[in-house]
Amino acid sequence: MSDWDALNEFLRTDPRDIGCDLALDALHTYSEMAAAGANPEELFPGLAVHLKSCRACSGDHDALVRAIREFGGDERR
Ligand SMILES: [Zn+2]
């Protein structure tokens, strides 16, 4: 039981998580890279961590990627 507590604590307090404010600052660039098929996780590891733990930001990210692909991307598939 205490092992689970420790794991949960660790997952909750990932030091790489940059938080919502910084995530929103970089989210547009991150989403454009994702929509272009690049690897934004390499450039923004803290943001990638945040998106895994924050539903609000990952929802924004998904919507942005979809909008970029639909209206602004250069997808040929
Ligand atoms: Zn967030």
N, CA, C, O and the ligand as a Tripos MOL2 file, in Angstrom:
@<TRIPOS>MOLECULE
protein
  309   307    78     0     0
PROTEIN
NO_CHARGES

@<TRIPOS>ATOM
      1 N           0.8330   -1.2170    0.0000 N.3       1 MET1
      2 CA          0.0000    0.0000    0.0000 C.3       1 MET1
      3 C           0.8610    1.2570    0.0000 C.2       1 MET1
      4 O           0.6090    2.1870   -0.7650 O.2       1 MET1
      5 N           1.8710    1.2820    0.8540 N.am      2 SER2
      6 CA          2.6910    2.4920    0.9130 C.3       2 SER2
      7 C           3.5000    2.6630   -0.3670 C.2       2 SER2
      8 O           3.8710    3.7790   -0.7290 O.2       2 SER2
      9 N           3.7730    1.5420   -1.0570 N.am      3 ASP3
     10 CA          4.4450    1.6590   -2.3480 C.3       3 ASP3
     11 C           3.5930    2.4390   -3.3440 C.2       3 ASP3
     12 O           4.0980    3.2730   -4.0950 O.2       3 ASP3
     13 N           2.2910    2.1500   -3.3360 N.am      4 TRP4
     14 CA          1.3850    2.8850   -4.2270 C.3       4 TRP4
     15 C           1.3620    4.3590   -3.8750 C.2       4 TRP4
     16 O           1.3760    5.2160   -4.7590 O.2       4 TRP4
     17 N           1.3250    4.6600   -2.5700 N.am      5 ASP5
     18 CA          1.3080    6.0570   -2.1510 C.3       5 ASP5
     19 C           2.5400    6.7760   -2.6530 C.2       5 ASP5
     20 O           2.4630    7.8960   -3.1580 O.2       5 ASP5
     21 N           3.6760    6.1190   -2.5090 N.am      6 ALA6
     22 CA          4.9170    6.7440   -2.9440 C.3       6 ALA6
     23 C           4.9040    6.9650   -4.4510 C.2       6 ALA6
     24 O           5.3490    8.0040   -4.9370 O.2       6 ALA6
     25 N           4.3900    5.9810   -5.1880 N.am      7 LEU7
     26 CA          4.3350    6.1100   -6.6390 C.3       7 LEU7
     27 C           3.4030    7.2420   -7.0490 C.2       7 LEU7
     28 O           3.7260    8.0470   -7.9230 O.2       7 LEU7
     29 N           2.2460    7.2890   -6.4060 N.am      8 ASN8
     30 CA          1.3020    8.3580   -6.7150 C.3       8 ASN8
     31 C           1.9060    9.7220   -6.4250 C.2       8 ASN8
     32 O           1.7530   10.6630   -7.2020 O.2       8 ASN8
     33 N           2.5810    9.8110   -5.3120 N.am      9 GLU9
     34 CA          3.2260   11.0740   -4.9500 C.3       9 GLU9
     35 C           4.2330   11.4740   -6.0250 C.2       9 GLU9
     36 O           4.2950   12.6320   -6.4380 O.2       9 GLU9
     37 N           5.0070   10.5100   -6.4640 N.am     10 PHE10
     38 CA          6.0170   10.7640   -7.4870 C.3      10 PHE10
     39 C           5.3740   11.2320   -8.7870 C.2      10 PHE10
     40 O           5.8460   12.1800   -9.4140 O.2      10 PHE10
     41 N           4.2970   10.5650   -9.1880 N.am     11 LEU11
     42 CA          3.6420   10.9230  -10.4410 C.3      11 LEU11
     43 C           3.0020   12.2990  -10.3620 C.2      11 LEU11
     44 O           2.9660   13.0410  -11.3440 O.2      11 LEU11
     45 N           2.5000   12.6240   -9.1850 N.am     12 ARG12
     46 CA          1.8390   13.9190   -9.0280 C.3      12 ARG12
     47 C           2.8350   15.0600   -9.0460 C.2      12 ARG12
     48 O           2.5120   16.1610   -9.4920 O.2      12 ARG12
     49 N           4.0200   14.8130   -8.5750 N.am     13 THR13
     50 CA          4.9730   15.9110   -8.4100 C.3      13 THR13
     51 C           6.1640   15.7510   -9.3480 C.2      13 THR13
     52 O           7.3080   15.9710   -8.9490 O.2      13 THR13
     53 N           5.8930   15.3690  -10.5950 N.am     14 ASP14
     54 CA          6.9570   15.2760  -11.5830 C.3      14 ASP14
     55 C           7.6360   16.6410  -11.7350 C.2      14 ASP14
     56 O           6.9870   17.6080  -12.1330 O.2      14 ASP14
     57 N           8.9200   16.7290  -11.4250 N.am     15 PRO15
     58 CA          9.6000   18.0340  -11.4430 C.3      15 PRO15
     59 C           9.7030   18.6220  -12.8460 C.2      15 PRO15
     60 O          10.0010   19.8060  -13.0000 O.2      15 PRO15
     61 N           9.4600   17.8090  -13.8660 N.am     16 ARG16
     62 CA          9.5500   18.3490  -15.2220 C.3      16 ARG16
     63 C           8.2620   19.0130  -15.6630 C.2      16 ARG16
     64 O           8.2400   19.7160  -16.6740 O.2      16 ARG16
     65 N           7.1640   18.7950  -14.9010 N.am     17 ASP17
     66 CA          5.8810   19.3930  -15.2870 C.3      17 ASP17
     67 C           5.9670   20.9170  -15.1560 C.2      17 ASP17
     68 O           6.2310   21.4400  -14.0740 O.2      17 ASP17
     69 N           5.7400   21.6240  -16.2760 N.am     18 ILE18
     70 CA          5.9440   23.0710  -16.2620 C.3      18 ILE18
     71 C           4.7140   23.8370  -15.7990 C.2      18 ILE18
     72 O           4.7970   25.0450  -15.5780 O.2      18 ILE18
     73 N           3.5730   23.1680  -15.6470 N.am     19 GLY19
     74 CA          2.3770   23.8490  -15.1710 C.3      19 GLY19
     75 C           1.5890   24.5100  -16.2990 C.2      19 GLY19
     76 O           2.0870   24.6710  -17.4140 O.2      19 GLY19
     77 N           0.3300   24.8950  -15.9800 N.am     20 CYS20
     78 CA         -0.5850   25.3800  -17.0150 C.3      20 CYS20
     79 C          -0.1320   26.6830  -17.6680 C.2      20 CYS20
     80 O          -0.2300   26.8200  -18.8870 O.2      20 CYS20
     81 N           0.3560   27.6340  -16.8900 N.am     21 ASP21
     82 CA          0.6910   28.9430  -17.4490 C.3      21 ASP21
     83 C           1.7550   28.8270  -18.5330 C.2      21 ASP21
     84 O           1.5840   29.3410  -19.6380 O.2      21 ASP21
     85 N           2.8610   28.1440  -18.2090 N.am     22 LEU22
     86 CA          3.9270   27.9830  -19.1910 C.3      22 LEU22
     87 C           3.4900   27.0740  -20.3340 C.2      22 LEU22
     88 O           3.8940   27.2660  -21.4810 O.2      22 LEU22
     89 N           2.6590   26.0810  -20.0130 N.am     23 ALA23
     90 CA          2.1810   25.1710  -21.0520 C.3      23 ALA23
     91 C           1.4010   25.9430  -22.1070 C.2      23 ALA23
     92 O           1.5800   25.7280  -23.3060 O.2      23 ALA23
     93 N           0.5310   26.8470  -21.6510 N.am     24 LEU24
     94 CA         -0.2840   27.6090  -22.5980 C.3      24 LEU24
     95 C           0.5860   28.5300  -23.4490 C.2      24 LEU24
     96 O           0.2700   28.7730  -24.6140 O.2      24 LEU24
     97 N           1.6850   29.0470  -22.8760 N.am     25 ASP25
     98 CA          2.5930   29.8960  -23.6500 C.3      25 ASP25
     99 C           3.1900   29.1390  -24.8360 C.2      25 ASP25
    100 O           3.3360   29.6950  -25.9240 O.2      25 ASP25
    101 N           3.5290   27.8810  -24.6200 N.am     26 ALA26
    102 CA          4.2430   27.1150  -25.6440 C.3      26 ALA26
    103 C           3.3230   26.2030  -26.4390 C.2      26 ALA26
    104 O           3.7570   25.5390  -27.3800 O.2      26 ALA26
    105 N           2.0340   26.1710  -26.0540 N.am     27 LEU27
    106 CA          1.1390   25.1630  -26.6270 C.3      27 LEU27
    107 C           0.9670   25.3140  -28.1340 C.2      27 LEU27
    108 O           0.8460   24.3200  -28.8490 O.2      27 LEU27
    109 N           0.9570   26.5520  -28.6160 N.am     28 HIS28
    110 CA          0.7460   26.7620  -30.0530 C.3      28 HIS28
    111 C           1.9070   26.1880  -30.8640 C.2      28 HIS28
    112 O           1.7060   25.4650  -31.8390 O.2      28 HIS28
    113 N           3.1270   26.5270  -30.4370 N.am     29 THR29
    114 CA          4.3070   25.9960  -31.1260 C.3      29 THR29
    115 C           4.3290   24.4770  -31.0510 C.2      29 THR29
    116 O           4.5960   23.7860  -32.0340 O.2      29 THR29
    117 N           4.0410   23.9810  -29.8570 N.am     30 TYR30
    118 CA          4.0390   22.5350  -29.6340 C.3      30 TYR30
    119 C           3.0350   21.8490  -30.5620 C.2      30 TYR30
    120 O           3.3470   20.8290  -31.1770 O.2      30 TYR30
    121 N           1.8340   22.4110  -30.6580 N.am     31 SER31
    122 CA          0.7870   21.8000  -31.4670 C.3      31 SER31
    123 C           1.1100   21.8850  -32.9520 C.2      31 SER31
    124 O           0.8120   20.9650  -33.7130 O.2      31 SER31
    125 N           1.7270   23.0050  -33.3650 N.am     32 GLU32
    126 CA          2.1130   23.1190  -34.7710 C.3      32 GLU32
    127 C           3.1420   22.0560  -35.1390 C.2      32 GLU32
    128 O           3.0750   21.4520  -36.2100 O.2      32 GLU32
    129 N           4.0980   21.8360  -34.2300 N.am     33 MET33
    130 CA          5.0940   20.7920  -34.4770 C.3      33 MET33
    131 C           4.4370   19.4140  -34.5400 C.2      33 MET33
    132 O           4.7530   18.6020  -35.4090 O.2      33 MET33
    133 N           3.5150   19.1640  -33.6010 N.am     34 ALA34
    134 CA          2.8320   17.8680  -33.5800 C.3      34 ALA34
    135 C           2.0240   17.6700  -34.8590 C.2      34 ALA34
    136 O           2.0220   16.5810  -35.4340 O.2      34 ALA34
    137 N           1.3370   18.7240  -35.3030 N.am     35 ALA35
    138 CA          0.5210   18.6360  -36.5100 C.3      35 ALA35
    139 C           1.3870   18.4090  -37.7450 C.2      35 ALA35
    140 O           0.9490   17.7930  -38.7170 O.2      35 ALA35
    141 N           2.6270   18.9140  -37.6960 N.am     36 ALA36
    142 CA          3.5400   18.7740  -38.8270 C.3      36 ALA36
    143 C           4.2690   17.4330  -38.8010 C.2      36 ALA36
    144 O           5.0570   17.1340  -39.6980 O.2      36 ALA36
    145 N           4.0050   16.6270  -37.7730 N.am     37 GLY37
    146 CA          4.6360   15.3260  -37.6810 C.3      37 GLY37
    147 C           6.0220   15.3740  -37.0520 C.2      37 GLY37
    148 O           6.7680   14.3970  -37.1150 O.2      37 GLY37
    149 N           6.3690   16.5120  -36.4450 N.am     38 ALA38
    150 CA          7.6580   16.6250  -35.7540 C.3      38 ALA38
    151 C           7.5420   16.0130  -34.3590 C.2      38 ALA38
    152 O           6.5020   15.4600  -34.0040 O.2      38 ALA38
    153 N           8.6060   16.1130  -33.5750 N.am     39 ASN39
    154 CA          8.6060   15.5610  -32.2280 C.3      39 ASN39
    155 C           8.7210   16.6640  -31.1850 C.2      39 ASN39
    156 O           9.8030   16.8960  -30.6450 O.2      39 ASN39
    157 N           7.6160   17.3460  -30.8980 N.am     40 PRO40
    158 CA          7.6880   18.4570  -29.9490 C.3      40 PRO40
    159 C           8.1090   18.0220  -28.5550 C.2      40 PRO40
    160 O           8.5880   18.8450  -27.7750 O.2      40 PRO40
    161 N           7.9390   16.7260  -28.2210 N.am     41 GLU41
    162 CA          8.3390   16.2570  -26.8840 C.3      41 GLU41
    163 C           9.8330   16.4550  -26.6670 C.2      41 GLU41
    164 O          10.2750   16.6660  -25.5380 O.2      41 GLU41
    165 N          10.6070   16.3890  -27.7350 N.am     42 GLU42
    166 CA         12.0540   16.5460  -27.5810 C.3      42 GLU42
    167 C          12.4230   17.9860  -27.2530 C.2      42 GLU42
    168 O          13.3640   18.2440  -26.5030 O.2      42 GLU42
    169 N          11.6620   18.9270  -27.8300 N.am     43 LEU43
    170 CA         11.9520   20.3350  -27.6010 C.3      43 LEU43
    171 C          11.3120   20.8340  -26.3100 C.2      43 LEU43
    172 O          11.8680   21.6900  -25.6220 O.2      43 LEU43
    173 N          10.1370   20.2900  -25.9870 N.am     44 PHE44
    174 CA          9.3850   20.7270  -24.8080 C.3      44 PHE44
    175 C           9.0480   19.5410  -23.9110 C.2      44 PHE44
    176 O           7.8740   19.2050  -23.7560 O.2      44 PHE44
    177 N          10.0530   18.9020  -23.3190 N.am     45 PRO45
    178 CA          9.7580   17.7230  -22.4780 C.3      45 PRO45
    179 C           8.8530   18.0620  -21.3030 C.2      45 PRO45
    180 O           8.0070   17.2540  -20.9200 O.2      45 PRO45
    181 N           9.0210   19.2400  -20.7310 N.am     46 GLY46
    182 CA          8.1810   19.6330  -19.6000 C.3      46 GLY46
    183 C           6.7280   19.7940  -19.9970 C.2      46 GLY46
    184 O           5.8210   19.4920  -19.2210 O.2      46 GLY46
    185 N           6.5160   20.2690  -21.2070 N.am     47 LEU47
    186 CA          5.1530   20.4200  -21.7020 C.3      47 LEU47
    187 C           4.5360   19.0610  -22.0160 C.2      47 LEU47
    188 O           3.3520   18.8400  -21.7600 O.2      47 LEU47
    189 N           5.3380   18.1500  -22.5720 N.am     48 ALA48
    190 CA          4.8400   16.8060  -22.8550 C.3      48 ALA48
    191 C           4.3820   16.1350  -21.5620 C.2      48 ALA48
    192 O           3.3360   15.4870  -21.5270 O.2      48 ALA48
    193 N           5.1800   16.2960  -20.4940 N.am     49 VAL49
    194 CA          4.8050   15.7370  -19.1910 C.3      49 VAL49
    195 C           3.5080   16.3640  -18.7020 C.2      49 VAL49
    196 O           2.6260   15.6750  -18.1900 O.2      49 VAL49
    197 N           3.4050   17.6720  -18.8650 N.am     50 HIS50
    198 CA          2.2100   18.3640  -18.3810 C.3      50 HIS50
    199 C           0.9590   17.8840  -19.1160 C.2      50 HIS50
    200 O          -0.0870   17.6870  -18.4980 O.2      50 HIS50
    201 N           1.0650   17.6960  -20.4270 N.am     51 LEU51
    202 CA         -0.1060   17.2790  -21.1980 C.3      51 LEU51
    203 C          -0.6100   15.9130  -20.7590 C.2      51 LEU51
    204 O          -1.7980   15.6150  -20.8800 O.2      51 LEU51
    205 N           0.3000   15.0750  -20.2450 N.am     52 LYS52
    206 CA         -0.1250   13.7460  -19.8010 C.3      52 LYS52
    207 C          -0.8900   13.8150  -18.4940 C.2      52 LYS52
    208 O          -1.6760   12.9190  -18.1850 O.2      52 LYS52
    209 N          -0.6670   14.8770  -17.7170 N.am     53 SER53
    210 CA         -1.3070   14.9380  -16.4050 C.3      53 SER53
    211 C          -2.4060   15.9960  -16.3280 C.2      53 SER53
    212 O          -3.1000   16.0810  -15.3150 O.2      53 SER53
    213 N          -2.5780   16.8010  -17.3730 N.am     54 CYS54
    214 CA         -3.5610   17.8850  -17.3090 C.3      54 CYS54
    215 C          -4.5590   17.7510  -18.4450 C.2      54 CYS54
    216 O          -4.2080   17.9230  -19.6120 O.2      54 CYS54
    217 N          -5.7980   17.4470  -18.1050 N.am     55 ARG55
    218 CA         -6.8060   17.2340  -19.1450 C.3      55 ARG55
    219 C          -7.1680   18.5200  -19.8550 C.2      55 ARG55
    220 O          -7.4250   18.5050  -21.0590 O.2      55 ARG55
    221 N          -7.1950   19.6260  -19.1440 N.am     56 ALA56
    222 CA         -7.5630   20.8920  -19.7710 C.3      56 ALA56
    223 C          -6.5780   21.2350  -20.8890 C.2      56 ALA56
    224 O          -6.9820   21.5740  -22.0020 O.2      56 ALA56
    225 N          -5.2750   21.1410  -20.5790 N.am     57 CYS57
    226 CA         -4.2670   21.5110  -21.5710 C.3      57 CYS57
    227 C          -4.1910   20.4810  -22.6950 C.2      57 CYS57
    228 O          -4.0040   20.8550  -23.8530 O.2      57 CYS57
    229 N          -4.3290   19.2090  -22.3840 N.am     58 SER58
    230 CA         -4.2410   18.2150  -23.4510 C.3      58 SER58
    231 C          -5.4640   18.3120  -24.3620 C.2      58 SER58
    232 O          -5.3760   18.0130  -25.5530 O.2      58 SER58
    233 N          -6.6080   18.7310  -23.8040 N.am     59 GLY59
    234 CA         -7.7780   18.9670  -24.6450 C.3      59 GLY59
    235 C          -7.5440   20.1300  -25.5940 C.2      59 GLY59
    236 O          -7.8940   20.0560  -26.7720 O.2      59 GLY59
    237 N          -6.9410   21.2240  -25.0740 N.am     60 ASP60
    238 CA         -6.5880   22.3600  -25.9320 C.3      60 ASP60
    239 C          -5.6090   21.9330  -27.0140 C.2      60 ASP60
    240 O          -5.7280   22.3260  -28.1750 O.2      60 ASP60
    241 N          -4.6430   21.1250  -26.6110 N.am     61 HIS61
    242 CA         -3.6380   20.6440  -27.5580 C.3      61 HIS61
    243 C          -4.2860   19.8360  -28.6850 C.2      61 HIS61
    244 O          -3.9850   20.0500  -29.8590 O.2      61 HIS61
    245 N          -5.1710   18.9150  -28.3250 N.am     62 ASP62
    246 CA         -5.8440   18.1090  -29.3450 C.3      62 ASP62
    247 C          -6.6390   18.9790  -30.3060 C.2      62 ASP62
    248 O          -6.6150   18.7710  -31.5190 O.2      62 ASP62
    249 N          -7.3520   19.9660  -29.7400 N.am     63 ALA63
    250 CA         -8.1710   20.8420  -30.5790 C.3      63 ALA63
    251 C          -7.2830   21.6610  -31.5220 C.2      63 ALA63
    252 O          -7.6140   21.8430  -32.6930 O.2      63 ALA63
    253 N          -6.1530   22.1530  -31.0010 N.am     64 LEU64
    254 CA         -5.2330   22.9360  -31.8320 C.3      64 LEU64
    255 C          -4.6670   22.0970  -32.9750 C.2      64 LEU64
    256 O          -4.6330   22.5360  -34.1240 O.2      64 LEU64
    257 N          -4.2260   20.8930  -32.6460 N.am     65 VAL65
    258 CA         -3.6540   20.0170  -33.6770 C.3      65 VAL65
    259 C          -4.6880   19.7450  -34.7570 C.2      65 VAL65
    260 O          -4.3780   19.7640  -35.9490 O.2      65 VAL65
    261 N          -5.9250   19.4900  -34.3270 N.am     66 ARG66
    262 CA         -6.9790   19.2100  -35.2980 C.3      66 ARG66
    263 C          -7.2230   20.4300  -36.1880 C.2      66 ARG66
    264 O          -7.3540   20.2970  -37.4050 O.2      66 ARG66
    265 N          -7.2830   21.6180  -35.5800 N.am     67 ALA67
    266 CA         -7.5440   22.8390  -36.3460 C.3      67 ALA67
    267 C          -6.4040   23.1200  -37.3190 C.2      67 ALA67
    268 O          -6.6380   23.5030  -38.4650 O.2      67 ALA67
    269 N          -5.1620   22.9270  -36.8540 N.am     68 ILE68
    270 CA         -4.0130   23.1960  -37.7260 C.3      68 ILE68
    271 C          -4.0180   22.2200  -38.9020 C.2      68 ILE68
    272 O          -3.7720   22.6030  -40.0460 O.2      68 ILE68
    273 N          -4.3000   20.9710  -38.6010 N.am     69 ARG69
    274 CA         -4.3210   19.9700  -39.6850 C.3      69 ARG69
    275 C          -5.4060   20.2860  -40.6970 C.2      69 ARG69
    276 O          -5.2270   20.1090  -41.9020 O.2      69 ARG69
    277 N          -6.5510   20.7640  -40.1780 N.am     70 GLU70
    278 CA         -7.6840   20.9820  -41.0660 C.3      70 GLU70
    279 C          -7.5410   22.2560  -41.8760 C.2      70 GLU70
    280 O          -7.8850   22.2940  -43.0580 O.2      70 GLU70
    281 N          -7.0240   23.3160  -41.2260 N.am     71 PHE71
    282 CA         -7.0460   24.6260  -41.8900 C.3      71 PHE71
    283 C          -5.6790   25.1580  -42.2730 C.2      71 PHE71
    284 O          -5.5520   25.9120  -43.2380 O.2      71 PHE71
    285 N          -4.6420   24.7660  -41.5140 N.am     72 GLY72
    286 CA         -3.3590   25.4340  -41.7510 C.3      72 GLY72
    287 C          -2.2210   24.4970  -42.1280 C.2      72 GLY72
    288 O          -1.1200   24.9470  -42.4440 O.2      72 GLY72
    289 N          -2.4780   23.2190  -42.0960 N.am     73 GLY73
    290 CA         -1.3760   22.2930  -42.3020 C.3      73 GLY73
    291 C          -1.0830   22.0140  -43.7600 C.2      73 GLY73
    292 O          -1.7650   22.5110  -44.6570 O.2      73 GLY73
    293 N          -0.0770   21.2260  -43.9770 N.am     74 ASP74
    294 CA          0.3110   20.8590  -45.3430 C.3      74 ASP74
    295 C           0.2310   19.3430  -45.4810 C.2      74 ASP74
    296 O           1.0980   18.6950  -46.0670 O.2      74 ASP74
    297 N          -0.8540   18.8070  -44.9110 N.am     75 GLU75
    298 CA         -1.0210   17.3530  -44.9410 C.3      75 GLU75
    299 C          -1.3670   16.8800  -46.3450 C.2      75 GLU75
    300 O          -2.2490   17.4370  -46.9980 O.2      75 GLU75
    301 N          -0.6890   15.8800  -46.7890 N.am     76 ARG76
    302 CA         -1.0050   15.3600  -48.1310 C.3      76 ARG76
    303 C          -1.5450   13.9530  -48.0880 C.2      76 ARG76
    304 O          -1.7340   13.3060  -49.1180 O.2      76 ARG76
    305 N          -1.7990   13.4740  -46.8310 N.am     77 ARG77
    306 CA         -2.3150   12.1170  -46.7500 C.3      77 ARG77
    307 C          -3.8040   12.0950  -46.9340 C.2      77 ARG77
    308 O          -4.4150   11.0270  -46.8960 O.2      77 ARG77
    309 ZN         -2.5650   22.4020  -17.7510 Zn       78 ZN78
@<TRIPOS>BOND
     1     1     2 1
     2     2     3 1
     3     3     4 2
     4     3     5 am
     5     5     6 1
     6     6     7 1
     7     7     8 2
     8     7     9 am
     9     9    10 1
    10    10    11 1
    11    11    12 2
    12    11    13 am
    13    13    14 1
    14    14    15 1
    15    15    16 2
    16    15    17 am
    17    17    18 1
    18    18    19 1
    19    19    20 2
    20    19    21 am
    21    21    22 1
    22    22    23 1
    23    23    24 2
    24    23    25 am
    25    25    26 1
    26    26    27 1
    27    27    28 2
    28    27    29 am
    29    29    30 1
    30    30    31 1
    31    31    32 2
    32    31    33 am
    33    33    34 1
    34    34    35 1
    35    35    36 2
    36    35    37 am
    37    37    38 1
    38    38    39 1
    39    39    40 2
    40    39    41 am
    41    41    42 1
    42    42    43 1
    43    43    44 2
    44    43    45 am
    45    45    46 1
    46    46    47 1
    47    47    48 2
    48    47    49 am
    49    49    50 1
    50    50    51 1
    51    51    52 2
    52    51    53 am
    53    53    54 1
    54    54    55 1
    55    55    56 2
    56    55    57 am
    57    57    58 1
    58    58    59 1
    59    59    60 2
    60    59    61 am
    61    61    62 1
    62    62    63 1
    63    63    64 2
    64    63    65 am
    65    65    66 1
    66    66    67 1
    67    67    68 2
    68    67    69 am
    69    69    70 1
    70    70    71 1
    71    71    72 2
    72    71    73 am
    73    73    74 1
    74    74    75 1
    75    75    76 2
    76    75    77 am
    77    77    78 1
    78    78    79 1
    79    79    80 2
    80    79    81 am
    81    81    82 1
    82    82    83 1
    83    83    84 2
    84    83    85 am
    85    85    86 1
    86    86    87 1
    87    87    88 2
    88    87    89 am
    89    89    90 1
    90    90    91 1
    91    91    92 2
    92    91    93 am
    93    93    94 1
    94    94    95 1
    95    95    96 2
    96    95    97 am
    97    97    98 1
    98    98    99 1
    99    99   100 2
   100    99   101 am
   101   101   102 1
   102   102   103 1
   103   103   104 2
   104   103   105 am
   105   105   106 1
   106   106   107 1
   107   107   108 2
   108   107   109 am
   109   109   110 1
   110   110   111 1
   111   111   112 2
   112   111   113 am
   113   113   114 1
   114   114   115 1
   115   115   116 2
   116   115   117 am
   117   117   118 1
   118   118   119 1
   119   119   120 2
   120   119   121 am
   121   121   122 1
   122   122   123 1
   123   123   124 2
   124   123   125 am
   125   125   126 1
   126   126   127 1
   127   127   128 2
   128   127   129 am
   129   129   130 1
   130   130   131 1
   131   131   132 2
   132   131   133 am
   133   133   134 1
   134   134   135 1
   135   135   136 2
   136   135   137 am
   137   137   138 1
   138   138   139 1
   139   139   140 2
   140   139   141 am
   141   141   142 1
   142   142   143 1
   143   143   144 2
   144   143   145 am
   145   145   146 1
   146   146   147 1
   147   147   148 2
   148   147   149 am
   149   149   150 1
   150   150   151 1
   151   151   152 2
   152   151   153 am
   153   153   154 1
   154   154   155 1
   155   155   156 2
   156   155   157 am
   157   157   158 1
   158   158   159 1
   159   159   160 2
   160   159   161 am
   161   161   162 1
   162   162   163 1
   163   163   164 2
   164   163   165 am
   165   165   166 1
   166   166   167 1
   167   167   168 2
   168   167   169 am
   169   169   170 1
   170   170   171 1
   171   171   172 2
   172   171   173 am
   173   173   174 1
   174   174   175 1
   175   175   176 2
   176   175   177 am
   177   177   178 1
   178   178   179 1
   179   179   180 2
   180   179   181 am
   181   181   182 1
   182   182   183 1
   183   183   184 2
   184   183   185 am
   185   185   186 1
   186   186   187 1
   187   187   188 2
   188   187   189 am
   189   189   190 1
   190   190   191 1
   191   191   192 2
   192   191   193 am
   193   193   194 1
   194   194   195 1
   195   195   196 2
   196   195   197 am
   197   197   198 1
   198   198   199 1
   199   199   200 2
   200   199   201 am
   201   201   202 1
   202   202   203 1
   203   203   204 2
   204   203   205 am
   205   205   206 1
   206   206   207 1
   207   207   208 2
   208   207   209 am
   209   209   210 1
   210   210   211 1
   211   211   212 2
   212   211   213 am
   213   213   214 1
   214   214   215 1
   215   215   216 2
   216   215   217 am
   217   217   218 1
   218   218   219 1
   219   219   220 2
   220   219   221 am
   221   221   222 1
   222   222   223 1
   223   223   224 2
   224   223   225 am
   225   225   226 1
   226   226   227 1
   227   227   228 2
   228   227   229 am
   229   229   230 1
   230   230   231 1
   231   231   232 2
   232   231   233 am
   233   233   234 1
   234   234   235 1
   235   235   236 2
   236   235   237 am
   237   237   238 1
   238   238   239 1
   239   239   240 2
   240   239   241 am
   241   241   242 1
   242   242   243 1
   243   243   244 2
   244   243   245 am
   245   245   246 1
   246   246   247 1
   247   247   248 2
   248   247   249 am
   249   249   250 1
   250   250   251 1
   251   251   252 2
   252   251   253 am
   253   253   254 1
   254   254   255 1
   255   255   256 2
   256   255   257 am
   257   257   258 1
   258   258   259 1
   259   259   260 2
   260   259   261 am
   261   261   262 1
   262   262   263 1
   263   263   264 2
   264   263   265 am
   265   265   266 1
   266   266   267 1
   267   267   268 2
   268   267   269 am
   269   269   270 1
   270   270   271 1
   271   271   272 2
   272   271   273 am
   273   273   274 1
   274   274   275 1
   275   275   276 2
   276   275   277 am
   277   277   278 1
   278   278   279 1
   279   279   280 2
   280   279   281 am
   281   281   282 1
   282   282   283 1
   283   283   284 2
   284   283   285 am
   285   285   286 1
   286   286   287 1
   287   287   288 2
   288   287   289 am
   289   289   290 1
   290   290   291 1
   291   291   292 2
   292   291   293 am
   293   293   294 1
   294   294   295 1
   295   295   296 2
   296   295   297 am
   297   297   298 1
   298   298   299 1
   299   299   300 2
   300   299   301 am
   301   301   302 1
   302   302   303 1
   303   303   304 2
   304   303   305 am
   305   305   306 1
   306   306   307 1
   307   307   308 2
@<TRIPOS>SUBSTRUCTURE
     1 MET1         2 RESIDUE 1 A MET
     2 SER2         6 RESIDUE 1 A SER
     3 ASP3        10 RESIDUE 1 A ASP
     4 TRP4        14 RESIDUE 1 A TRP
     5 ASP5        18 RESIDUE 1 A ASP
     6 ALA6        22 RESIDUE 1 A ALA
     7 LEU7        26 RESIDUE 1 A LEU
     8 ASN8        30 RESIDUE 1 A ASN
     9 GLU9        34 RESIDUE 1 A GLU
    10 PHE10       38 RESIDUE 1 A PHE
    11 LEU11       42 RESIDUE 1 A LEU
    12 ARG12       46 RESIDUE 1 A ARG
    13 THR13       50 RESIDUE 1 A THR
    14 ASP14       54 RESIDUE 1 A ASP
    15 PRO15       58 RESIDUE 1 A PRO
    16 ARG16       62 RESIDUE 1 A ARG
    17 ASP17       66 RESIDUE 1 A ASP
    18 ILE18       70 RESIDUE 1 A ILE
    19 GLY19       74 RESIDUE 1 A GLY
    20 CYS20       78 RESIDUE 1 A CYS
    21 ASP21       82 RESIDUE 1 A ASP
    22 LEU22       86 RESIDUE 1 A LEU
    23 ALA23       90 RESIDUE 1 A ALA
    24 LEU24       94 RESIDUE 1 A LEU
    25 ASP25       98 RESIDUE 1 A ASP
    26 ALA26      102 RESIDUE 1 A ALA
    27 LEU27      106 RESIDUE 1 A LEU
    28 HIS28      110 RESIDUE 1 A HIS
    29 THR29      114 RESIDUE 1 A THR
    30 TYR30      118 RESIDUE 1 A TYR
    31 SER31      122 RESIDUE 1 A SER
    32 GLU32      126 RESIDUE 1 A GLU
    33 MET33      130 RESIDUE 1 A MET
    34 ALA34      134 RESIDUE 1 A ALA
    35 ALA35      138 RESIDUE 1 A ALA
    36 ALA36      142 RESIDUE 1 A ALA
    37 GLY37      146 RESIDUE 1 A GLY
    38 ALA38      150 RESIDUE 1 A ALA
    39 ASN39      154 RESIDUE 1 A ASN
    40 PRO40      158 RESIDUE 1 A PRO
    41 GLU41      162 RESIDUE 1 A GLU
    42 GLU42      166 RESIDUE 1 A GLU
    43 LEU43      170 RESIDUE 1 A LEU
    44 PHE44      174 RESIDUE 1 A PHE
    45 PRO45      178 RESIDUE 1 A PRO
    46 GLY46      182 RESIDUE 1 A GLY
    47 LEU47      186 RESIDUE 1 A LEU
    48 ALA48      190 RESIDUE 1 A ALA
    49 VAL49      194 RESIDUE 1 A VAL
    50 HIS50      198 RESIDUE 1 A HIS
    51 LEU51      202 RESIDUE 1 A LEU
    52 LYS52      206 RESIDUE 1 A LYS
    53 SER53      210 RESIDUE 1 A SER
    54 CYS54      214 RESIDUE 1 A CYS
    55 ARG55      218 RESIDUE 1 A ARG
    56 ALA56      222 RESIDUE 1 A ALA
    57 CYS57      226 RESIDUE 1 A CYS
    58 SER58      230 RESIDUE 1 A SER
    59 GLY59      234 RESIDUE 1 A GLY
    60 ASP60      238 RESIDUE 1 A ASP
    61 HIS61      242 RESIDUE 1 A HIS
    62 ASP62      246 RESIDUE 1 A ASP
    63 ALA63      250 RESIDUE 1 A ALA
    64 LEU64      254 RESIDUE 1 A LEU
    65 VAL65      258 RESIDUE 1 A VAL
    66 ARG66      262 RESIDUE 1 A ARG
    67 ALA67      266 RESIDUE 1 A ALA
    68 ILE68      270 RESIDUE 1 A ILE
    69 ARG69      274 RESIDUE 1 A ARG
    70 GLU70      278 RESIDUE 1 A GLU
    71 PHE71      282 RESIDUE 1 A PHE
    72 GLY72      286 RESIDUE 1 A GLY
    73 GLY73      290 RESIDUE 1 A GLY
    74 ASP74      294 RESIDUE 1 A ASP
    75 GLU75      298 RESIDUE 1 A GLU
    76 ARG76      302 RESIDUE 1 A ARG
    77 ARG77      306 RESIDUE 1 A ARG
    78 ZN78       309 GROUP 0 **** ****
